[in-house]
Amino acid sequence: MKKIKNEGALLKKAIEVAERYAQGRGYKAFSPTDSAKQKVESLYRLLVHDKLITPLPENKEDLASLKHRLVMWISKQLPDDHELLK
């Protein structure tokens, strides 16, 4: 898995955008006690279900891979001149 520049900030942005998408689809907001792992996994599964991202093979579904998949998704959604992509 190739390391992406600004991966932490891109993951934060991906979670933010995916949360708004989920709420727009009628899902309730995450509670403050939900862990980052729970958020990443839930949002990944929603985006896979809606066919917005390609699913990982089941044996490769670890937290690092799920985060990387979300980062790849958001990096394709942002405009080319976005500050996080520089």
Jmol script that loads the backbone (N, CA, C; Angstrom):
load data "model"
ATOM      1  N   MET A   1       0.846  -1.161   0.000  1.00  0.00           N
ATOM      2  CA  MET A   1       0.000   0.000   0.000  1.00  0.00           C
ATOM      3  C   MET A   1       0.902   1.238   0.000  1.00  0.00           C
ATOM      4  N   LYS A   2       0.689   2.078  -0.959  1.00  0.00           N
ATOM      5  CA  LYS A   2       1.509   3.275  -1.122  1.00  0.00           C
ATOM      6  C   LYS A   2       1.077   4.356  -0.138  1.00  0.00           C
ATOM      7  N   LYS A   3       2.039   4.942   0.551  1.00  0.00           N
ATOM      8  CA  LYS A   3       1.764   6.025   1.497  1.00  0.00           C
ATOM      9  C   LYS A   3       1.404   7.280   0.708  1.00  0.00           C
ATOM     10  N   ILE A   4       0.355   7.950   1.142  1.00  0.00           N
ATOM     11  CA  ILE A   4      -0.133   9.144   0.458  1.00  0.00           C
ATOM     12  C   ILE A   4       0.213  10.363   1.298  1.00  0.00           C
ATOM     13  N   LYS A   5       0.632  11.416   0.630  1.00  0.00           N
ATOM     14  CA  LYS A   5       0.941  12.665   1.317  1.00  0.00           C
ATOM     15  C   LYS A   5      -0.336  13.205   1.953  1.00  0.00           C
ATOM     16  N   ASN A   6      -0.223  13.703   3.180  1.00  0.00           N
ATOM     17  CA  ASN A   6      -1.359  14.249   3.929  1.00  0.00           C
ATOM     18  C   ASN A   6      -2.438  13.199   4.220  1.00  0.00           C
ATOM     19  N   GLU A   7      -2.038  11.946   4.387  1.00  0.00           N
ATOM     20  CA  GLU A   7      -3.021  10.875   4.564  1.00  0.00           C
ATOM     21  C   GLU A   7      -3.905  11.089   5.795  1.00  0.00           C
ATOM     22  N   GLY A   8      -3.335  11.559   6.882  1.00  0.00           N
ATOM     23  CA  GLY A   8      -4.122  11.796   8.095  1.00  0.00           C
ATOM     24  C   GLY A   8      -5.193  12.858   7.887  1.00  0.00           C
ATOM     25  N   ALA A   9      -4.811  13.950   7.259  1.00  0.00           N
ATOM     26  CA  ALA A   9      -5.765  15.031   7.001  1.00  0.00           C
ATOM     27  C   ALA A   9      -6.816  14.599   5.979  1.00  0.00           C
ATOM     28  N   LEU A  10      -6.395  13.815   4.988  1.00  0.00           N
ATOM     29  CA  LEU A  10      -7.346  13.320   3.994  1.00  0.00           C
ATOM     30  C   LEU A  10      -8.339  12.341   4.633  1.00  0.00           C
ATOM     31  N   LEU A  11      -7.869  11.521   5.558  1.00  0.00           N
ATOM     32  CA  LEU A  11      -8.775  10.600   6.248  1.00  0.00           C
ATOM     33  C   LEU A  11      -9.798  11.382   7.062  1.00  0.00           C
ATOM     34  N   LYS A  12      -9.355  12.405   7.740  1.00  0.00           N
ATOM     35  CA  LYS A  12     -10.266  13.245   8.520  1.00  0.00           C
ATOM     36  C   LYS A  12     -11.327  13.862   7.614  1.00  0.00           C
ATOM     37  N   LYS A  13     -10.910  14.357   6.457  1.00  0.00           N
ATOM     38  CA  LYS A  13     -11.830  14.951   5.479  1.00  0.00           C
ATOM     39  C   LYS A  13     -12.788  13.888   4.942  1.00  0.00           C
ATOM     40  N   ALA A  14     -12.272  12.683   4.675  1.00  0.00           N
ATOM     41  CA  ALA A  14     -13.106  11.598   4.156  1.00  0.00           C
ATOM     42  C   ALA A  14     -14.192  11.227   5.161  1.00  0.00           C
ATOM     43  N   ILE A  15     -13.822  11.157   6.429  1.00  0.00           N
ATOM     44  CA  ILE A  15     -14.809  10.826   7.458  1.00  0.00           C
ATOM     45  C   ILE A  15     -15.860  11.923   7.540  1.00  0.00           C
ATOM     46  N   GLU A  16     -15.427  13.162   7.488  1.00  0.00           N
ATOM     47  CA  GLU A  16     -16.354  14.303   7.544  1.00  0.00           C
ATOM     48  C   GLU A  16     -17.344  14.270   6.376  1.00  0.00           C
ATOM     49  N   VAL A  17     -16.841  14.083   5.175  1.00  0.00           N
ATOM     50  CA  VAL A  17     -17.697  14.069   3.985  1.00  0.00           C
ATOM     51  C   VAL A  17     -18.607  12.838   3.986  1.00  0.00           C
ATOM     52  N   ALA A  18     -18.065  11.690   4.344  1.00  0.00           N
ATOM     53  CA  ALA A  18     -18.865  10.469   4.363  1.00  0.00           C
ATOM     54  C   ALA A  18     -19.943  10.528   5.444  1.00  0.00           C
ATOM     55  N   GLU A  19     -19.657  11.167   6.569  1.00  0.00           N
ATOM     56  CA  GLU A  19     -20.678  11.342   7.611  1.00  0.00           C
ATOM     57  C   GLU A  19     -21.829  12.193   7.095  1.00  0.00           C
ATOM     58  N   ARG A  20     -21.506  13.287   6.415  1.00  0.00           N
ATOM     59  CA  ARG A  20     -22.563  14.131   5.837  1.00  0.00           C
ATOM     60  C   ARG A  20     -23.371  13.351   4.806  1.00  0.00           C
ATOM     61  N   TYR A  21     -22.686  12.540   4.000  1.00  0.00           N
ATOM     62  CA  TYR A  21     -23.371  11.707   3.008  1.00  0.00           C
ATOM     63  C   TYR A  21     -24.321  10.733   3.713  1.00  0.00           C
ATOM     64  N   ALA A  22     -23.834  10.094   4.774  1.00  0.00           N
ATOM     65  CA  ALA A  22     -24.651   9.126   5.512  1.00  0.00           C
ATOM     66  C   ALA A  22     -25.884   9.795   6.111  1.00  0.00           C
ATOM     67  N   GLN A  23     -25.705  10.979   6.679  1.00  0.00           N
ATOM     68  CA  GLN A  23     -26.842  11.695   7.254  1.00  0.00           C
ATOM     69  C   GLN A  23     -27.840  12.092   6.174  1.00  0.00           C
ATOM     70  N   GLY A  24     -27.345  12.426   5.002  1.00  0.00           N
ATOM     71  CA  GLY A  24     -28.221  12.738   3.878  1.00  0.00           C
ATOM     72  C   GLY A  24     -29.017  11.526   3.412  1.00  0.00           C
ATOM     73  N   ARG A  25     -28.468  10.346   3.671  1.00  0.00           N
ATOM     74  CA  ARG A  25     -29.147   9.100   3.311  1.00  0.00           C
ATOM     75  C   ARG A  25     -30.113   8.650   4.403  1.00  0.00           C
ATOM     76  N   GLY A  26     -30.162   9.407   5.518  1.00  0.00           N
ATOM     77  CA  GLY A  26     -31.101   9.090   6.570  1.00  0.00           C
ATOM     78  C   GLY A  26     -30.504   8.374   7.767  1.00  0.00           C
ATOM     79  N   TYR A  27     -29.208   8.179   7.796  1.00  0.00           N
ATOM     80  CA  TYR A  27     -28.576   7.551   8.945  1.00  0.00           C
ATOM     81  C   TYR A  27     -28.419   8.581  10.053  1.00  0.00           C
ATOM     82  N   LYS A  28     -28.524   8.109  11.294  1.00  0.00           N
ATOM     83  CA  LYS A  28     -28.337   9.034  12.413  1.00  0.00           C
ATOM     84  C   LYS A  28     -26.857   9.342  12.569  1.00  0.00           C
ATOM     85  N   ALA A  29     -26.571  10.443  13.209  1.00  0.00           N
ATOM     86  CA  ALA A  29     -25.185  10.864  13.409  1.00  0.00           C
ATOM     87  C   ALA A  29     -24.499   9.920  14.393  1.00  0.00           C
ATOM     88  N   PHE A  30     -23.189   9.844  14.295  1.00  0.00           N
ATOM     89  CA  PHE A  30     -22.416   9.056  15.245  1.00  0.00           C
ATOM     90  C   PHE A  30     -22.450   9.741  16.599  1.00  0.00           C
ATOM     91  N   SER A  31     -22.406   8.951  17.635  1.00  0.00           N
ATOM     92  CA  SER A  31     -22.358   9.537  18.981  1.00  0.00           C
ATOM     93  C   SER A  31     -20.909   9.866  19.324  1.00  0.00           C
ATOM     94  N   PRO A  32     -20.708  10.777  20.259  1.00  0.00           N
ATOM     95  CA  PRO A  32     -19.333  11.138  20.638  1.00  0.00           C
ATOM     96  C   PRO A  32     -18.537   9.967  21.212  1.00  0.00           C
ATOM     97  N   THR A  33     -19.225   8.926  21.660  1.00  0.00           N
ATOM     98  CA  THR A  33     -18.517   7.780  22.235  1.00  0.00           C
ATOM     99  C   THR A  33     -18.109   6.747  21.189  1.00  0.00           C
ATOM    100  N   ASP A  34     -18.552   6.915  19.948  1.00  0.00           N
ATOM    101  CA  ASP A  34     -18.154   5.989  18.881  1.00  0.00           C
ATOM    102  C   ASP A  34     -16.674   6.179  18.575  1.00  0.00           C
ATOM    103  N   SER A  35     -15.971   5.082  18.457  1.00  0.00           N
ATOM    104  CA  SER A  35     -14.535   5.162  18.174  1.00  0.00           C
ATOM    105  C   SER A  35     -14.300   5.468  16.701  1.00  0.00           C
ATOM    106  N   ALA A  36     -13.092   5.903  16.403  1.00  0.00           N
ATOM    107  CA  ALA A  36     -12.719   6.180  15.009  1.00  0.00           C
ATOM    108  C   ALA A  36     -12.804   4.897  14.192  1.00  0.00           C
ATOM    109  N   LYS A  37     -12.442   3.780  14.796  1.00  0.00           N
ATOM    110  CA  LYS A  37     -12.511   2.492  14.096  1.00  0.00           C
ATOM    111  C   LYS A  37     -13.948   2.178  13.678  1.00  0.00           C
ATOM    112  N   GLN A  38     -14.888   2.412  14.590  1.00  0.00           N
ATOM    113  CA  GLN A  38     -16.296   2.164  14.279  1.00  0.00           C
ATOM    114  C   GLN A  38     -16.774   3.062  13.144  1.00  0.00           C
ATOM    115  N   LYS A  39     -16.375   4.326  13.195  1.00  0.00           N
ATOM    116  CA  LYS A  39     -16.773   5.262  12.144  1.00  0.00           C
ATOM    117  C   LYS A  39     -16.213   4.829  10.793  1.00  0.00           C
ATOM    118  N   VAL A  40     -14.918   4.518  10.761  1.00  0.00           N
ATOM    119  CA  VAL A  40     -14.265   4.131   9.504  1.00  0.00           C
ATOM    120  C   VAL A  40     -14.944   2.901   8.923  1.00  0.00           C
ATOM    121  N   GLU A  41     -15.168   1.885   9.750  1.00  0.00           N
ATOM    122  CA  GLU A  41     -15.777   0.656   9.245  1.00  0.00           C
ATOM    123  C   GLU A  41     -17.204   0.886   8.764  1.00  0.00           C
ATOM    124  N   SER A  42     -17.992   1.632   9.520  1.00  0.00           N
ATOM    125  CA  SER A  42     -19.384   1.897   9.133  1.00  0.00           C
ATOM    126  C   SER A  42     -19.461   2.690   7.829  1.00  0.00           C
ATOM    127  N   LEU A  43     -18.649   3.732   7.737  1.00  0.00           N
ATOM    128  CA  LEU A  43     -18.674   4.570   6.534  1.00  0.00           C
ATOM    129  C   LEU A  43     -18.163   3.805   5.319  1.00  0.00           C
ATOM    130  N   TYR A  44     -17.130   2.990   5.516  1.00  0.00           N
ATOM    131  CA  TYR A  44     -16.617   2.157   4.424  1.00  0.00           C
ATOM    132  C   TYR A  44     -17.726   1.236   3.909  1.00  0.00           C
ATOM    133  N   ARG A  45     -18.426   0.566   4.828  1.00  0.00           N
ATOM    134  CA  ARG A  45     -19.482  -0.370   4.422  1.00  0.00           C
ATOM    135  C   ARG A  45     -20.638   0.345   3.715  1.00  0.00           C
ATOM    136  N   LEU A  46     -20.975   1.551   4.164  1.00  0.00           N
ATOM    137  CA  LEU A  46     -22.027   2.321   3.489  1.00  0.00           C
ATOM    138  C   LEU A  46     -21.605   2.673   2.069  1.00  0.00           C
ATOM    139  N   LEU A  47     -20.380   3.147   1.908  1.00  0.00           N
ATOM    140  CA  LEU A  47     -19.908   3.538   0.580  1.00  0.00           C
ATOM    141  C   LEU A  47     -19.786   2.337  -0.347  1.00  0.00           C
ATOM    142  N   VAL A  48     -19.411   1.187   0.194  1.00  0.00           N
ATOM    143  CA  VAL A  48     -19.368  -0.032  -0.615  1.00  0.00           C
ATOM    144  C   VAL A  48     -20.786  -0.428  -1.010  1.00  0.00           C
ATOM    145  N   HIS A  49     -21.710  -0.380  -0.049  1.00  0.00           N
ATOM    146  CA  HIS A  49     -23.097  -0.750  -0.318  1.00  0.00           C
ATOM    147  C   HIS A  49     -23.697   0.117  -1.422  1.00  0.00           C
ATOM    148  N   ASP A  50     -23.372   1.411  -1.403  1.00  0.00           N
ATOM    149  CA  ASP A  50     -23.894   2.340  -2.412  1.00  0.00           C
ATOM    150  C   ASP A  50     -23.055   2.347  -3.688  1.00  0.00           C
ATOM    151  N   LYS A  51     -22.077   1.459  -3.753  1.00  0.00           N
ATOM    152  CA  LYS A  51     -21.212   1.295  -4.929  1.00  0.00           C
ATOM    153  C   LYS A  51     -20.428   2.563  -5.273  1.00  0.00           C
ATOM    154  N   LEU A  52     -20.026   3.296  -4.228  1.00  0.00           N
ATOM    155  CA  LEU A  52     -19.204   4.488  -4.435  1.00  0.00           C
ATOM    156  C   LEU A  52     -17.719   4.153  -4.352  1.00  0.00           C
ATOM    157  N   ILE A  53     -17.391   3.049  -3.701  1.00  0.00           N
ATOM    158  CA  ILE A  53     -16.013   2.559  -3.673  1.00  0.00           C
ATOM    159  C   ILE A  53     -16.029   1.056  -3.894  1.00  0.00           C
ATOM    160  N   THR A  54     -14.920   0.565  -4.397  1.00  0.00           N
ATOM    161  CA  THR A  54     -14.774  -0.863  -4.655  1.00  0.00           C
ATOM    162  C   THR A  54     -14.452  -1.574  -3.347  1.00  0.00           C
ATOM    163  N   PRO A  55     -15.132  -2.674  -3.059  1.00  0.00           N
ATOM    164  CA  PRO A  55     -14.850  -3.371  -1.801  1.00  0.00           C
ATOM    165  C   PRO A  55     -13.499  -4.085  -1.828  1.00  0.00           C
ATOM    166  N   LEU A  56     -12.916  -4.200  -0.665  1.00  0.00           N
ATOM    167  CA  LEU A  56     -11.689  -4.970  -0.498  1.00  0.00           C
ATOM    168  C   LEU A  56     -12.055  -6.446  -0.375  1.00  0.00           C
ATOM    169  N   PRO A  57     -11.149  -7.347  -0.722  1.00  0.00           N
ATOM    170  CA  PRO A  57     -11.405  -8.766  -0.434  1.00  0.00           C
ATOM    171  C   PRO A  57     -11.562  -8.943   1.081  1.00  0.00           C
ATOM    172  N   GLU A  58     -12.414  -9.866   1.496  1.00  0.00           N
ATOM    173  CA  GLU A  58     -12.703 -10.027   2.919  1.00  0.00           C
ATOM    174  C   GLU A  58     -11.458 -10.286   3.758  1.00  0.00           C
ATOM    175  N   ASN A  59     -10.499 -11.006   3.220  1.00  0.00           N
ATOM    176  CA  ASN A  59      -9.297 -11.317   3.999  1.00  0.00           C
ATOM    177  C   ASN A  59      -8.335 -10.132   4.088  1.00  0.00           C
ATOM    178  N   LYS A  60      -8.601  -9.044   3.390  1.00  0.00           N
ATOM    179  CA  LYS A  60      -7.751  -7.846   3.413  1.00  0.00           C
ATOM    180  C   LYS A  60      -8.410  -6.681   4.150  1.00  0.00           C
ATOM    181  N   GLU A  61      -9.556  -6.928   4.795  1.00  0.00           N
ATOM    182  CA  GLU A  61     -10.300  -5.861   5.466  1.00  0.00           C
ATOM    183  C   GLU A  61      -9.744  -5.598   6.865  1.00  0.00           C
ATOM    184  N   ASP A  62      -8.592  -4.970   6.935  1.00  0.00           N
ATOM    185  CA  ASP A  62      -8.074  -4.526   8.222  1.00  0.00           C
ATOM    186  C   ASP A  62      -8.243  -3.011   8.297  1.00  0.00           C
ATOM    187  N   LEU A  63      -8.053  -2.459   9.472  1.00  0.00           N
ATOM    188  CA  LEU A  63      -8.313  -1.039   9.676  1.00  0.00           C
ATOM    189  C   LEU A  63      -7.471  -0.150   8.763  1.00  0.00           C
ATOM    190  N   ALA A  64      -6.196  -0.495   8.602  1.00  0.00           N
ATOM    191  CA  ALA A  64      -5.317   0.316   7.749  1.00  0.00           C
ATOM    192  C   ALA A  64      -5.809   0.321   6.305  1.00  0.00           C
ATOM    193  N   SER A  65      -6.269  -0.816   5.816  1.00  0.00           N
ATOM    194  CA  SER A  65      -6.763  -0.897   4.439  1.00  0.00           C
ATOM    195  C   SER A  65      -8.065  -0.132   4.260  1.00  0.00           C
ATOM    196  N   LEU A  66      -8.937  -0.181   5.266  1.00  0.00           N
ATOM    197  CA  LEU A  66     -10.196   0.563   5.190  1.00  0.00           C
ATOM    198  C   LEU A  66      -9.920   2.065   5.171  1.00  0.00           C
ATOM    199  N   LYS A  67      -9.004   2.498   6.025  1.00  0.00           N
ATOM    200  CA  LYS A  67      -8.631   3.920   6.041  1.00  0.00           C
ATOM    201  C   LYS A  67      -8.042   4.330   4.697  1.00  0.00           C
ATOM    202  N   HIS A  68      -7.158   3.501   4.160  1.00  0.00           N
ATOM    203  CA  HIS A  68      -6.526   3.816   2.878  1.00  0.00           C
ATOM    204  C   HIS A  68      -7.581   3.917   1.773  1.00  0.00           C
ATOM    205  N   ARG A  69      -8.560   3.025   1.793  1.00  0.00           N
ATOM    206  CA  ARG A  69      -9.615   3.044   0.773  1.00  0.00           C
ATOM    207  C   ARG A  69     -10.425   4.333   0.880  1.00  0.00           C
ATOM    208  N   LEU A  70     -10.716   4.783   2.105  1.00  0.00           N
ATOM    209  CA  LEU A  70     -11.440   6.049   2.281  1.00  0.00           C
ATOM    210  C   LEU A  70     -10.605   7.231   1.799  1.00  0.00           C
ATOM    211  N   VAL A  71      -9.309   7.192   2.062  1.00  0.00           N
ATOM    212  CA  VAL A  71      -8.422   8.270   1.610  1.00  0.00           C
ATOM    213  C   VAL A  71      -8.390   8.310   0.084  1.00  0.00           C
ATOM    214  N   MET A  72      -8.314   7.159  -0.546  1.00  0.00           N
ATOM    215  CA  MET A  72      -8.308   7.110  -2.012  1.00  0.00           C
ATOM    216  C   MET A  72      -9.634   7.655  -2.563  1.00  0.00           C
ATOM    217  N   TRP A  73     -10.729   7.322  -1.918  1.00  0.00           N
ATOM    218  CA  TRP A  73     -12.049   7.792  -2.349  1.00  0.00           C
ATOM    219  C   TRP A  73     -12.131   9.315  -2.279  1.00  0.00           C
ATOM    220  N   ILE A  74     -11.737   9.886  -1.136  1.00  0.00           N
ATOM    221  CA  ILE A  74     -11.857  11.342  -0.989  1.00  0.00           C
ATOM    222  C   ILE A  74     -10.886  12.067  -1.909  1.00  0.00           C
ATOM    223  N   SER A  75      -9.720  11.493  -2.156  1.00  0.00           N
ATOM    224  CA  SER A  75      -8.756  12.176  -3.023  1.00  0.00           C
ATOM    225  C   SER A  75      -9.275  12.268  -4.460  1.00  0.00           C
ATOM    226  N   LYS A  76     -10.171  11.360  -4.840  1.00  0.00           N
ATOM    227  CA  LYS A  76     -10.779  11.431  -6.174  1.00  0.00           C
ATOM    228  C   LYS A  76     -11.980  12.376  -6.201  1.00  0.00           C
ATOM    229  N   GLN A  77     -12.553  12.656  -5.017  1.00  0.00           N
ATOM    230  CA  GLN A  77     -13.712  13.539  -4.935  1.00  0.00           C
ATOM    231  C   GLN A  77     -13.320  15.016  -4.880  1.00  0.00           C
ATOM    232  N   LEU A  78     -12.141  15.279  -4.351  1.00  0.00           N
ATOM    233  CA  LEU A  78     -11.696  16.667  -4.196  1.00  0.00           C
ATOM    234  C   LEU A  78     -11.197  17.229  -5.520  1.00  0.00           C
ATOM    235  N   PRO A  79     -11.319  18.529  -5.727  1.00  0.00           N
ATOM    236  CA  PRO A  79     -10.771  19.137  -6.947  1.00  0.00           C
ATOM    237  C   PRO A  79      -9.241  18.996  -6.965  1.00  0.00           C
ATOM    238  N   ASP A  80      -8.678  18.966  -8.155  1.00  0.00           N
ATOM    239  CA  ASP A  80      -7.234  18.757  -8.315  1.00  0.00           C
ATOM    240  C   ASP A  80      -6.395  19.802  -7.590  1.00  0.00           C
ATOM    241  N   ASP A  81      -6.908  21.008  -7.443  1.00  0.00           N
ATOM    242  CA  ASP A  81      -6.135  22.076  -6.811  1.00  0.00           C
ATOM    243  C   ASP A  81      -6.411  22.218  -5.318  1.00  0.00           C
ATOM    244  N   HIS A  82      -7.071  21.243  -4.716  1.00  0.00           N
ATOM    245  CA  HIS A  82      -7.376  21.290  -3.273  1.00  0.00           C
ATOM    246  C   HIS A  82      -6.076  21.238  -2.465  1.00  0.00           C
ATOM    247  N   GLU A  83      -6.049  21.994  -1.373  1.00  0.00           N
ATOM    248  CA  GLU A  83      -4.819  22.123  -0.568  1.00  0.00           C
ATOM    249  C   GLU A  83      -4.326  20.787  -0.004  1.00  0.00           C
ATOM    250  N   LEU A  84      -5.204  19.828   0.268  1.00  0.00           N
ATOM    251  CA  LEU A  84      -4.781  18.542   0.820  1.00  0.00           C
ATOM    252  C   LEU A  84      -4.111  17.652  -0.224  1.00  0.00           C
ATOM    253  N   LEU A  85      -4.311  17.944  -1.480  1.00  0.00           N
ATOM    254  CA  LEU A  85      -3.727  17.121  -2.548  1.00  0.00           C
ATOM    255  C   LEU A  85      -2.390  17.639  -3.014  1.00  0.00           C
ATOM    256  N   LYS A  86      -1.932  18.750  -2.473  1.00  0.00           N
ATOM    257  CA  LYS A  86      -0.673  19.341  -2.909  1.00  0.00           C
ATOM    258  C   LYS A  86       0.496  18.718  -2.178  1.00  0.00           C
TER     259      LYS A  86
END
end "model"
wireframe off; spacefill off
backbone 0.3
color backbone group
